[in-house]
Amino acid sequence: MSTKAIFGSYVLSRKDGAQDVLRDHWVLVEGKKIAAVTRDKPHADEVYDRPGRFVLPGLLNLHNHCFSEAVARSHTEDGNGRKNNQSIVYTVLLPLTKRGADILSAEERMAVARLGILQLLKGGATTVMEPFRNSIPEMFDAAEEMGIRFYGAPYLFSTSDAKAGADGVVRYSGDDGTADMATWDALYQRWNNRGDGRISLAMSPHATDTCGPDLLKACAVRARELGVPITTHMAQSRAEVETIGKRYGGRTPAQYLDWLGLLAPDLMAAHCMFSSDDDLKLMAARGMTVLNCPRVFARAGVTAAFSRFAEHGVRTVVGTDGYNMDLLGELNAASLISKVTSQRADVANSPELIEANTAVAADVIKRPDLGRIEPGATADLTVVDLTHPHLQPLFDPRRALIALANRANIDQAMVDGRMLVDEGRFLGADEAAITAAGSAAIGKIWDLPEAQAAFNG
């Protein structure tokens, strides 16, 4: 069994169930497990003795879209692609990912998937939950190949062809629920527990406005039968809230899911920023989790404040939504947007945000062996280099991590005791080749006439 010893000037351990920052300690990894956290230098096959590092539990990113956000990247900033200021979900993301998955070859889709996984690892995540169209199964292949811990969440739709027309009105078409459930089952049989247990599936009905009652209830039954997580999008646009109200007797998206029995502790709902205060009280009472992705909405002038959910007692975890995939940067945005929105400096503080994406996130997916550095825990680690000039002088490593650090400070990423990123570089393949191939594949989608129309609309 191979052993690795990693030195941290700071190690985020735990004591009596709470965070405990240890100075000048070693983390000893044996095989796939953390064997010890010790002040004395242990004997090991591989020794990483780099002062100035902050050794963290592997960060969990429970909401990301490698493919769809790559399609939108650098096209949809500054208001582009937003008919009548609509969400780009209906003008860019849904239409172009559907079309793009159709026109790209399997190898081109694989290239995009590899590029996304590379960005996630270099952005500090060791675990990701990734919702994507089920016509992009290469996401599983890329995750297995590159070593990340992966919760693949192939979408299920009742109406997979939702798009905004020239008037900005969203129109829904398609009848995909039965076929999508069959595809999900096939992917579950093929992929669940692959990659030495690193690959899992989550049930992912796309959103409240694209999934009808029968499909949502079927998703809940199947997920609970198999014991897999459930994730969806909820109240991510005003149009969605209006649509659900018109369809279902004035219900809000949260009330709609509660009516169907989905608003429960096993539900992770992304975004939710158009939920009312009464919705948030209901969500807290049901014990569900909000996946808060503040930066992707800030680009559209919409605040999605971590603190608003947390202050209502809703369990909240930060995700990247695919936008930049810099998890440290996203945590920084969660802090700043919360402080500005609430006009309070003490909300969304550094320990709270770190906890959200370590121990809390691990508990959400029922993995108490993740999100912690302690003997017996699974050896998933994120190591941050705090020696960079913009992080010095240093007093409090947790505050520096949230307020000042970003993806450029990621030194190492380890999953199951295997070092995937070292000195900021991915060890498994040539980064430049991955980047070039993925970018070229996305470029083919950008060249489509409908893409040009969407971006310029």
N, C-alpha and C positions, 0 to 999 in steps of 0.2 A: 504494500500500500504506500503510495507516494505521500510525502509530507511537504508542507510549505509553511514558512514562517514569515509573517508580514509585520513590520514595525510601524507603529503609529505614534507620532508625537501626541496625538489625541485618538482615542478609541471610544466610540459610542457604544458602551455596554449598558447593562441594566442592573438595577438594584432595587429590591422590594417592588418590582413591577413598574418602575419608572426609569427614565433615562439617567445614565450615570457616565459622565465624560471622564475617562481615565487618562492620566498623563503618562507618556513614555511606557507604553505596554506593547506586548507582542500578541498577535493572534496566530495560534498554531492550528493548521488545517491538516487533517489526516483523511485521505480519500475525499469523500464528499461531505464530511462533517467538520465542524469546529470542535477541536479536541480540548483546547485550553485558551484562556486569556491570562497572560502572566507578565509580571514585570521582568523576569529573568529571560534572557535570550535562549530559546530552545534549540535543540539540534533538529535539523530538517534537511531534506534533499535539496530544497530550493529556499533561499533566504533573500528577502527583499528588505533591505535596511536603508530606508530613505527618510531621513528626518524631515519634519514639516508636513507629513501626511496626516490626513484625518480619515481614519478607517471607519466606515459606516456599514450597517447592514445593507445588503443589496437593495437599491431603491425599486419600488414597484410603481409602474405606470399602468393604471387600469383603464385608460381610455386613449386610444391612438388609432389613426388611419394612415398607414404608409402610402397607400395607392391614391386615394382621393385627394388628399392634401398636396401630394406631389403634382397632381394635375393642376391644382389651383395656384401653386406657389409662384409668387412674383407677378401674377396676372391680376389677382383680385384685391390687391392693396389699393388704397386711395379711392375706394368706391367702385372700382371696375367690376363689371359682371353683376350688378345689383339693379335689376329692373325695378323702378319705383321704390328703391331702397329695400328690396326684398332680401331675404336670406339667400346666400349663394348655394345653400343646400338644393334649391329647386331650379336654379339657373345654371349652375356649373357642376356641383359635386355629383348629384344623382344622375343627370343626363350624360355627362362626359365619362364618368367611370363605367357606366353601362356600355356605352359605345366603345370606349377604349379597351375594355376587357374583350370585346368581340373582335376588334381589328388587330390586336397584338397577338403574336405567336406565343406559345407556351414559354419559350426561352426569353422572349421580351418581357412577359409578365414576371418571370423569375428574376430578371435583371432589376425590375422595379422593386420587387420584394426584397432582394438583397440590399439594394440601396437604402430602403427603409430600415431594415434590421441594423445595418451599419450605423445609421444615424441614431437609432435608439441606444445602442450600446455605447457609442461615443458621447451620447447625451446623459449617461449615468444610469440608465435603467438596466436591471438584470432580469426583471420580469415585466412582461407586457400583456395586456388584454387588448386584442386587435379585432374589432368588427370590420368586416369587408364583404364585398359581394361574393356569392358562392361560385361565381365564374372565375375567381382568382385563387384556385386551390394551391397555387405555387407559394402562397404565403406560408403554408405548412412546411413545404420542402425547404424554403430558405431558412426558416426558424430552426429546423432540425440540423441543417448543414452548418449554420453559423453559431449554434450553441446557446442562444438565449432561452430563458424559460418563457413559454409561449402559451397563452390561452387564446386559441383561435375562436373567433365568434362569427361564423358565416351568417350573413343576413337571411332573415325570412321576411317576406313581404306578402301582403294581400294585394297591393298595387305597387309594383316595382318601377313603374314608368311615370312617377310624379314629376312634373316639370312646370315651371312658370311660363305662361304665354307672353306675347308682346305687351299685353295689358298688365302684366305683373300678377295675374290671377293664377294660382296653382291648380292644375287639373290632374286628376288621378286616373290611371288606367292600368289594366292588367289584372289577372286573377291567378296569382302565383303560389298561394299558401300551401296547397297539397303537394305540389312539386317541390317547393322549397323544403318542406319537412322531410320528404324522401331524400333529398340531397343532403340535408343536415345529418340524417341517420347514417347515410353511407359514409360521409366524412368522419363521423364519430367512430364507426366501426373500423375505418382505416387508420385513423390518426390518434385517437385518444390513448394516452399513456405511451406513445412512441418516444423515441429519443431518450431512453432510460428514464422515462417518467416525466421528462421536461415538457412534453407536448400534451396539452389538454384542450378540451372544447368547452365553450360556453354557449348557452342558448341566447340568440340575439335577434328577436323580433325588432325590425329596424326602428320604428318610432310609432307614437300613438296615432298619427294621422295616416300612416302607410300600412297599418295593421288593424284588421277588423277584430271584433270580439271573438269569433270562432277560432281564428288563428292564435290570438293572444292566450286564450284559455288552453288551447292545445299545447302551446309552447310551455306554459307553466306546468301542465300535467307531465309532459315528457321530461322536462328539466328536473322536476322533483322526483320523478321515478328513478332517474339516473344519478341524482345528487350533484348536478353541475350548476354553476352560477347562471343567473339570468341578467342580461344587460340590454338596455334599450336607450333611446333618446326620448326626452320628455320636456315639453314646454321650452323648446329651443328657439321658437319664433312666435311672433304674435299671430301669424297666419295659422300656425298649428293650433294655438289656443282657440282662435275663432272657429276653425273647422270642427274641432271636437265639440265645442259648445253647440254648434248648429246641428251636428249629427246626433248627439246623445243627450238631448233634453237639458241643455245648459250646463252640463258637467264640464269641469276643467280636466286637463289631461291627468292630473293626479287623482281626481275623483273617478275618472274613467277606468284607470288601472285598479283603483281600490274596488270599484264595482265588480270588476272581473276577477278579483282575488290575487292580483299580481303585486300590489303595494305591500311588500312584506320584507322581512330581514334578508331574504336571498336575492332581492332586486337591487341592481346598481343602475341608476338612471343618470344619463349624461346631461349636463348643462342646467336645465330646470330654472333658468333665470327669469322666465316669465311666469313662474308660479307665484300665486298670491301668498300673503302672510297666513291666511287660513289653510292654504295648501301645505305650507311648510309645517304648520302644527300637526296636520294629518300625517305628513310624511315622517315626522319625528315620532309620532305615536305608533306608527306601523314598523319603525325600526329599519327602514330602507336606507340606502346609501346614495348620496349625490356624488357624481364624478364631475368635479369643477375644473373647467379648462378656460382660464380667464383671458389669455392672450389672444386666442383666435377670435373672440368676440370684441375685444378692445380695438382690433383693427377696423371694426365696423362702428365704433362709437358706442358700444353696448357694454355696460359694466356687469360682470358676473362675479360678485364678491364672495369669496370663501367665508368671510365673517358673517354674512347674512344668513347663510345656511347654518353655520356653527352656532350662532347666537340663538337660533330657534331650536337647537338641540338635535339637528339632523346630522348624522354621521357623514363626514365629508372627506373626500380624498381628491388630490390634484392629479389631473392627467394632461397630456399635451395636445390631444386631438389631431396629432400629425403636424401641427403648425410649428416648424423648426425642430421639434422633438428634443429640445433642450430642457430636461426635467428640472435642473437647477434654475434655469431662467424662468421656467413656469412657476416654480415656488416663489421666486422673487416677485413675479407679477401678482401672484395671489396675495402676497403680503402688501404690496404697494396699493393695489386696487382696493383691497379691503380697508386700508387706512384712509385713503382718499374718500371712499364712499361713506364710511362711518364717521369721518372727521375725528378719528381717535388713533393715537399712535400705538396703543397697547394691544390692538386686536391682531389676529392672525400672526402671533408671535413666532419666533424661530423654533423653539422646542415643539410647539403645537403643529407647525407645518411639517417638520421632520417626522414627528410621530405619525402624522396622517399618511405619509408615504413609506413608512416602514411597518411598525407593529400594527397600526390600525388597518392598513391595506391588507396585510397578511391575514389578519383575523377575518376581514370581509370575505376573502376567498377560502377561509377555513384551512389556512396553512400556518399554524402556530410555530412551525419550525423555520419559517421565513421571517424577515423583518427584525431579527434580533441577533446580537453577537453574544453568545453564551455557549458553554460546552453542550454538545448534543444537537445544536441547531445546524441546519443545512448551510453549507459553506457558499453562500451567495454574498458577495461583498462589493461595495462601491468605495473606491479610495480616491480622495480628493487631494490635490497638491496645493497646500496653502502657502507655498513659498513665493508665489507670483507677486510682483510689486504692488498690484492693485489690492492685494489682501494683507499687506503689511503697512504699519505695525499691527500685530494681532493680539487682541485681549480675549475675545470670546469666540471660539471656533464655530459654534452654532449660529451666532449672529452673522459672522462673516460669510458662512455658507449660504444663508438665505438672502442677505442684503447685498452681497458683493460678488459671489462666485457665479460661474457659468460653465458651459460645456467645455471650454478651453482648459478648465482646471481638473477635468477628469483624468486621473493618472492610471487607474486600473479598474477593471470590471471582471469579477469572478462569478461563475455559475457552477454549482455542483463541484466546487473545488478545482475547476478548470479555469485557468487564466485566459480570458478572451481578449482583453485590452490591457496593454502594458505600455507605460510611458506615453499614454494617449493614443497609441496606434493599435488597430485591430490586428491580431496575430494570425488569423485564419486564412487571409487572402490579400491580394493587392488592392488597397483602398482606391487608388486612382482608376484601376480597371473597373471596379464595381461602380464607381461614380459615373464614369463615362458611359458604360452600358446602360445603366438605369436612366440617365439623363437623355440618352439617344432614344430610348423607348418612349419616354414621356413626350419627347419632341414630335413623335409621329401623331400623338393625340392632339398636340397643339396645332399641328398643320391642318387638321380637319376643318372644313368650312363651318361646321356647326360650332366648333370650338372658338373660332375667330368671332363668330356672331355672338356667342355667349360672353366672351371676354370684353367685347366692345359694346355690349348692350346696356 
